[in-house]
């Protein structure tokens, strides 16, 4: 047992020495090619510096607001907890059964109908009124680096998009009989671009909603953020009061109809009495009694519908959410990107990794290429 115990550390020492030698050999190989690594790293650092200097400057405008229901729910939950200790059950009484949870706001903000509304927002740009959709479609808004990529490395992708767009247009023309939303490839790209620019976040703990929009133009950025907040709030209001609003419209129509019937019976009784002022027969009294009975029923129905209309209006008012703006939109002065120092560091680190990999793999790849070439040549010479 003692001999075996002495043999194990010797093997471990030998393996560790081999590993150390391999690491040292790799380090020496990199050191011999240090100028190549330095050149590649410097090249990438220069590219990173150019990208940081000439890259698009992005500003971000943001706003935060708080729905009234979030405050109500919090206080209601506290009261319910205290009441439960005393053996009493309290209903919240705040909000409505149709209340939209704040966690759904980002889904509403990224929905296609809402994004369409945002794209239709109009503003003045270079003394000309344009929509956000036209603004995003404008190629002049793309940075210089994107234009270079567009006419170089993105050419295969553009060819693919061209054929996909043609296929989409053909399928759209074939499916005109269906009541479905259909977007072209360009419209879908604009939608996706808008989704990345317009960000809606929710803090479920305190119920605060944050909305931000980013763009290269400070004024447009703040304007769209403000309008998007207004449209989002209006969208939530419309969705939340939809059921109560429909009930109010139906009740008002019914009330107007019954009110007209009531007024017609009222005029009919007056006309009947005027025409038979000096008549006191049983037939007259029977007809008058029937008219008065119909009038009483119509009056009761009309009064009840009038109460229901007022209740429906109160329900619409009660279901309408109220938003408290905590932080209004302010035109940003500081850019959010590019972060120039970080960009140069990332490019430099990437250049260092590529330079080291190239220095280590250059000779093996060259040997492999030469061996494959010589093997193919021998096959042609000696078939």
Buried (B, 14 or more C-beta within 10 A) or exposed (E): EEEEEEEEEEEEEEEEEEEEEEEEEEEEEBEEBEEBBEEBBEBBBBBBBBBBEEBBEBBBBBBBBBBBBBBBBEEBEEEBEEEEEEEEEEEBEBBBEEBBEBEEBBEBBBEEEBBBBBBEBEBEBEEEEBBBBEBBBEEEBBBEEEEEBBEEEBEEEEEEBEEEBEEBEEEEEEEEEEEEEEBEBEBBBBBEEBEEBBBBBBEEEEBBBBBBBBBBBBBBBBBBBBBBBEBBBEBBBEBBBEBBBEBBEEBBEBBEEBBEBBEEBBEEBEEBEEEBEEEEEEEBEEBBEEBEEBBEEBBEBBEEBBEBBEEBBEBBEEBBBEBEEEEEBEEBEEBBBBEBEEBBEBBBBBBBBBBBEBBBEEEEEEEEEEEEEEEEEEEEEEE
